[in-house]
Amino acid sequence: MKHLNLLFFIIVSVIIIGCQQKKPLQISATYLEPLDPAPNSLENWNVIENGLHASIVPISKRFVKSDLPKIPIEKNWTTNVWKGERASLQLALWSKDSITKVVAEISDFKSETGEKLPSSIAQSRFVKYVITDEFAQGCGYRKPEDFKASLVADALDTVSSYAVKQFETRPLWITINIPENATQGTYVSTLKLLIEGQKTQSFTLSFNVLPKTLPPPTAWKFHLDLWQNPYAVARYHQVEPWSKKHWELLTPLMKELADAGQKVITVSLNKRPWGGQTFDPFDSMIKWKKKVDGTWEYDFTIFDNWVEFMMNLGIKNQISCYSMVPWGNEFYYFDETTNQELKVKAPPGSKEYEQLWIPFLTKFKVHLKTKGWNTITRMAMDERKPDEMKAMFNLLNTYAPEFGASFADNHKSYKLYPNQLKDLSVAFGATIDEEDLQLRKQNGYISTHYVCCSDKFPNVFTFSDPSEGVFIGWYSIAAGFDGFLRWAYNSWVENPLQDSRFRTWPAGDTYLVYPDARSSIRFETLREGIEDAEKIRILRQYLSENNKIEELKELNKMVEKFNITTKPPHLDHLILEGKSTLTRLSKL
């Protein structure tokens, strides 16, 4: 009997020990977060039990670091997916203990018929906090002390382990990339949270692969135009612009953009096309030199390298060159006679303007033709006045009419130059008349919309509702646009990982992703909305070709609900309703 009792004790002890993480967990290195400028000092964390608490939560939920989540515990996640799409889910972790080391592990995904998708299709990233502010009046100079500051969960750090601190909420973001060749069916995996000194917590993840396939991002029709700033990368990482190290740092960052369906390469033809509005002003990708004899010489080396680099990543539909009408009408060139860089003010229509641009356009179009880029190059302008645009077009139409223009228009002036704007983006809330929109489509012109510092909704500030990123994709197609423009993909502020505020606009306005190719909640939800827009386009074509008239009407009726310019009371519910309709029609 004593032997049986001893055996029972050993078995029970092994079971107990097996349920605890006794082996020290290795936690990945990560960067320090900023101090919380407005911690919740009234939160009572003592109402919860010791140990790590964790739950699956909607991706539309943003968490506050010092707030105790008051949510029911959810251990199961399920969704419907297309082959080739990316799905996202979020967990919230919180604890009142001093430090809780956590490692996230995801098993292979297995179907009921024995099919298996490897765990490598999923990526776990802990979410980091950054300082944000508030919309207030939107655009305009800002003194930090005049605006409410707080911490917001946004940056997705590339670590699947973390030391959760005392009295903090720490989100965990999971992305799952469904292979294009995945077999239909329901797949199930287990997400385990290995917790040092505590019992492992398990969550069930499942997705049902539908019969439809989303093509790779390079084949998406959605025209995404997020302006790139390679100079911010060089400054932040303290490397020489266009050095080998600079290209290495640019590669994963711009690959992430290509994987979101980006279609446009941002080029700075001349120095400071937007003045000094960003923390890192743009330099010229083309070296302009005026020789002693008055002739011009141009070095296209950086321009060529940049365009070829981006095209090799899959971004190859359009080259937008800024700008024949820069902010302030200031241009820079090296003058061989004085042996120094000169700045000249040359408004469109002036003699000085012609002396600058006629020789440049003459040589530039020859160079582009030799590279095979002449038909996809656009002279790009940002919110310039109609009189400046008209004068610019008078010269462009004479010397390089094959280029056409790309124009972000906040003056509602597109009707003044109907045949020149091969790429038109109007400010959110503005419309393109239906007859003009249809004519543009017939001519193969691009028509998009954009948001900036003046738009409280929808937007992708660091404090914005994550659902607004998804909404942008739905609105784009509901309003009849070909896509979306946002002026800043990575124009980082001084310390983008700590403080997203900037001197002139709401926090996060200048960038969507973080250094070292760290994505963000904003960027992932924006990408999700673009995927939804692609699904709508594909389903419309399928339903039309198969004469499913009633189903097509149902889809269009649902999409039309997103043709709104004010935020509805329950945006997340509207998006869920839209996604449910897509799922139902995707099974046909």
KOLDONU-447151 format. One record per residue (C-alpha): x, y, z; residue in one letter. Coordinates in steps of 0.2 Angstrom, whole numbers, plus 2048, in hexadecimal, padded with zeros to 3 digits. Each point is the difference from the previous one (the first is absolute). Layout:
// residues N
XYZA;...
// end
This chain:
// residues 588
800800800M;80E80C804K;8087FC7EFH;7EF8057F8L;7FF810809N;8128047FBL;7FC7FC7EEL;7F180B801F;80A80E807F;80D7FF7F3I;7F38007F2I;7F780F807V;810809802S;8057FD7EEV;7EF8067FAI;80181080BI;8128047FAI;7FC7FC7EEG;7F280E801C;80C80D806Q;80E8097F6Q;80F7FC80CK;80D8027F2K;8068137FFP;7F88077F0L;80B80A7F4Q;7F98117FCI;8058097F0S;808811802A;7F580F7FCT;801812801Y;7FB80B80FL;7EF8087FFE;7FD812805P;7FA805811L;7ED801801D;7FB813800P;7EF7FC807A;7FF7F080AP;7F07FB807N;803802813S;7EF7FB805L;8007EF7F9E;7FE7F280DN;80A7F17FAW;7FE7F7811N;7EE7FA7FAV;8087F37F5I;8097F0806E;8137FE7FEN;8077F97F0G;7FF8047EEL;7EF8037F9H;7FD7FF7EDA;7F28007F4S;7FD8017EDI;7F88117FCV;7FA8097F0P;80E8087F5I;7F6810801S;803802812K;80E80C806R;8077FD811F;80780D80DV;80F7F9809K;7FB805812S;7ED7FC7FED;7FB7EF806L;7F67F77F3P;7EE7FC805K;7FC7F37F4I;7FA7EE800P;80D7F37FDI;7FF7F97EEE;80B7F17FBK;7FA7FC7EFN;80280A7EFW;7F97FB7F0T;7FE8087EFT;7FD7FD7EEN;80E8047F3V;8048007EEW;80F7F77F9K;80E80D7FFG;7FA80C80DE;807806811R;7F57FE810A;804809810S;7FB7FD812L;804808811Q;8027FA811L;80180B810A;80C7FB80EL;7FF808811W;8077FD812S;802808810K;8107F6804D;8118087FFS;8077F87F0I;7F87F27F6T;80B7F87F3K;7F57FA7F1V;8047F67F0V;7F37FE7F2A;8017F07F6E;7F47FB7F2I;7FE7EE7FAS;7FE7FA7EED;7EE8027F9F;7F77F07FDK;7F07FD7F7S;7F37F3803E;8067F67F0T;8127FF805G;80680F7F7E;80E80A809K;8068127FEL;810804809P;80180B810S;80C80B7F6S;7F08087F7I;7FD809811A;80A80E808Q;7FE805812S;805812804R;7FE809811F;7F98127FEV;80A80E807K;7FA811806Y;8048117F9V;7FB811806I;7F28087F6T;7F5810802D;7EF8047F9E;7F88077F0F;7FA811808A;80080C7F1Q;80A7F47F5G;80C80A7F5C;80B80D807G;80F80480BY;8007F6811R;808803811K;8007EF808P;7FA808811E;7F08067F8D;7FA7EF7FBF;7FB7F180AK;80D7F37FFA;7FF7ED804S;8077EF7FCL;7F87F67F2V;8037EE7FAA;8068017EED;8117F97FBA;8027EE7FDL;8117FA806D;8077F17F8T;8017F6810V;7F57F1805S;806801812S;7FE80E80DY;802804812A;7EF807805V;80280D80EK;7F6803810Q;7EF8097FDF;8018007EEE;7F67FA7F1T;80A7F97F1R;7F87FC7F0P;8077F27F5L;7FC8017EDW;7FF7F07F5I;8018007EDT;7FC7F17F6I;8057FF7EDN;7F47F47F8I;80A7F77F2P;7F88027EEE;8017ED7FEN;7F77FC810A;7F37F27FFT;7EE805805Q;7FB7FB811G;801805812T;811801808Y;804800813V;80F80580AS;805803812T;807810806L;80A7FD810K;80680D80CL;80E7F9809L;801809811I;80F7FF80BE;7FB7F9811G;7ED7FE7FBQ;7F57F47F6K;8018017EDT;7F08087F9Q;7F97F97F0S;7F58087F3F;7F87F87F1T;8028097EFL;7F67FA7F1S;7FC8067EFF;7F67FA7F2N;8088017EEV;7F38057F4L;8007FC7EDP;8058117FAK;8128067FET;808811803L;80E8037F3P;811806806P;801812805P;80A8057F0T;7F07FA7F6A;7F480A80BW;7F680D7F6K;7FF80C80FF;80B80F7FDH;809803810L;80B80F800D;80A803811L;80E80C7FEW;8117F9805Q;80E80A808N;8117F67FFP;80980F807Y;7F77FD811A;8087EF800V;8118067FEA;7FE80D80DR;7F87F580DY;80D7F27FEH;80F80D7FEQ;8067F87F0V;8068097F0E;7F18027F3P;8017F37F3W;80E7F6808S;8007EE800K;7F9800812K;7F280C7FBH;7FA7F47F2W;8007F280DE;7F680A80CL;7F48057F2L;7FD7EF7FAT;7F47F880DP;7F8811803L;7FB8027EEM;7FC7EE7FEK;7F380280DE;7F880E7F5L;8017F57F1A;7F77F2809D;7F280C804A;7FD8037EDG;8098107FEQ;8008067EDK;80A810800V;813805802I;802811808T;80E80A7F8V;807811805S;8068087F0L;80780F809N;804804812K;7F380480DR;7F07FE7F5P;7F580280FW;80C80D808G;8057FB811G;7F07F9807Q;8077EF805T;80D7FD80DF;80B7F97F2D;7FF80B7F1P;8017F77EFF;8108027F6D;8008007EDS;8027EE7F8M;8078097F1I;80F80B800K;7FE8107F7W;80F8097FAK;8018107F6K;8118017F6K;80A80F7FDV;7FA8017EED;7EE801806G;7FB7EE7FBT;7F97F480CW;8067EF806E;7F67F380AY;8067F180AD;7F27F3800F;8097F380AT;7F7801811I;7EF8027F6F;8047F07F6D;8067F680FN;7F080580BW;7F47FC7F2V;8087EF7FCE;8017FC812F;7ED803803M;7FC7F77F0M;8097F0805N;7F6800810L;7F08007F5G;7FB812800I;8008047EDK;7F08087FAN;804813802Q;80E80C803I;7FA810808S;80D80E7FFC;7FF80E80CY;80080E7FAS;7FE80C7F2M;7F680B80CV;8097FE811P;7FA809810W;8078127FFG;8057FD7EDN;8127FE806E;80D7F67F6F;8127FB803Y;80E7FC7F5Y;813800800F;80780F7F7D;8127FC7F8E;8048137FET;7FE804812T;8057EE806N;7F180080CQ;7EE7FA802E;7F480E7FBL;7ED802805K;7F58097F4V;7EE805801K;7F77FC7F0A;7ED8007FFP;7F87F77F2P;7FE80B7F1G;81080A803S;80F8017F5K;80A7F880EE;7F47F2801Y;8027FC7EDE;813802801Q;8007F280EL;7F37F47F9W;8028007EDI;8127F9800P;7FB7F480EF;7F17F97F8L;8097FE7EFT;80D7F5808K;7F57F880DF;7F47F87F3K;80E7FA7F5V;8087F7810H;7EF7F9805L;7FD7F97EFK;8117F7800T;7FB7F8811K;7EE7FC7FAG;7F880A80DW;7F980F7F5N;7EE7F9800T;7FF7FE813I;808810805T;7F580E807R;805812805M;7F8801811A;7F980F80AM;7F9801811D;7F280D803E;80680D7F5R;7F580F7FAK;7F78007EFP;80A80F7F9D;8107F7804E;7FA7EF7F9M;7FA8087F0K;8118097FCA;8097EF804M;7F57F77F4F;80380D7F2N;8127FB801L;7FE7ED803L;7F47FE7F2N;80C8087F4T;8107F7805Y;7FB7F0808A;7ED7FC7FDP;8037EE802E;802801813F;7F0807806G;7FE805812A;7FC7F9811S;7F780C80BF;7FA800812A;7F280D7FED;7F880A80EN;7FA80E7F5H;7F37F67F7K;8088067F0S;8027F07F6Y;7F38057F3K;80D80E7FAL;80B7F27FAY;7F67F17FBP;80C7F87F4N;81180380AQ;7FC7F8810L;8047EE7FDK;8007FD813D;7F480B80AL;7FD7FF813S;7F380B808V;7FF804813A;7F47F580AF;7EE8057FFG;8038087EFA;7F87F87F1T;8047FE7EDI;7F08027F6D;7FA7F07FAE;8028047EDE;812806804D;8037F080AL;7FA7F57F2Q;80A8097F3L;8107FE80AR;7FD7EE801K;7FD7FE7EEQ;81180A7FDN;8097F480CG;80380F80CY;8027FD813I;7F380880CS;8047FE813T;7FC80A810H;80B80580EY;800805812V;80B80B80AC;80280A810C;7EF8097FDS;7F67F0800D;7FA7FA811K;7F77F17F8F;8067F57F8P;812800804N;80F7F7806V;80780B80EF;8087F680ET;7F080480AF;7F47FC7F2S;7F37F2802D;8097F07F8P;7EF7FD7F7S;8038107F6E;80E7F87F7G;7F47F27FAV;7F380D7FBF;80C8097F4I;8007F17F5G;7ED7FE800W;7FD8127FEY;80C8017F1S;7F77F37F6I;7EE806806A;8048127FAA;8067F97EFG;813804802F;80E7F57FAD;809801810G;80880B80EF;80E80C803L;808805810R;80F80C800W;80B7F780CA;8057EE801Y;81080380BN;804813802S;8057FC812W;80180D80EV;80F80280AE;7FD7F180BN;7F27F67F8P;8017F180CL;7FD80B80FQ;7F680F7FBD;7F58017F0S;7FC812803R;80580D7F3F;802813800R;7F28047F4T;7F37F17FFW;7F77F380BP;80B7F2806A;8047F37F3G;7FC80A7F1D;8117FF7F9T;8037ED801Y;7F77EF7FFL;80E7F4804V;80F80180CY;8137FE7FEP;8077EE7FCD;7F07FC7F6A;7F57FF810R;7EE8017FAS;7F280880AS;7EE7FC804I;7FB80F7F5R;80A7F97F1F;7F97EE802E;7EE806801T;80380B7F1L;8067F17F7R;7F17F6805E;7F480D7F9G;80A7FF7F0I;7FE7ED7FFE;7ED802803D;80080C7F2A;8087F47F5E;7F47F2805K;7F180C7FBI;8088037EFR;8037ED7FDI;7EE7FB806L;7F880E7F6R;8087F87F0Q;7FC7EF805Y;7EE803804L;7FE80A7F0S;8087F37F5E;7F57F2807N;7F080A7FFN;7FD800813K;7F68117FFI;7F87FF811E;8107FC809E;80980E7F7L;7F280C806K;8037FA811E;812803800L;7FE8117F8N;7F380580DK;80C7FB80EM;80F8097F8V;7F58107FEE;7FE801813K;812805801F;7FE80F7F4N;80080C80FI;80B80E806T;7FB801813T;8047F280CK;7F17F5804P;7FC7FC812P;8067EE7FFH;80D7FF7F2L;8077EF806D;7EF7F97FFH;7FE8077EEL;8107F87FBI;7FB7EF807L;7F08017F7E;8098047F0G;80D7F1802K;7F17F4804S;7F98057EFT;8107FD7F8L;8027EF808T;7EF7FA7FBR;8028057EEL;8117F8800S;7F97EF802K;7F68017F0L;
// end
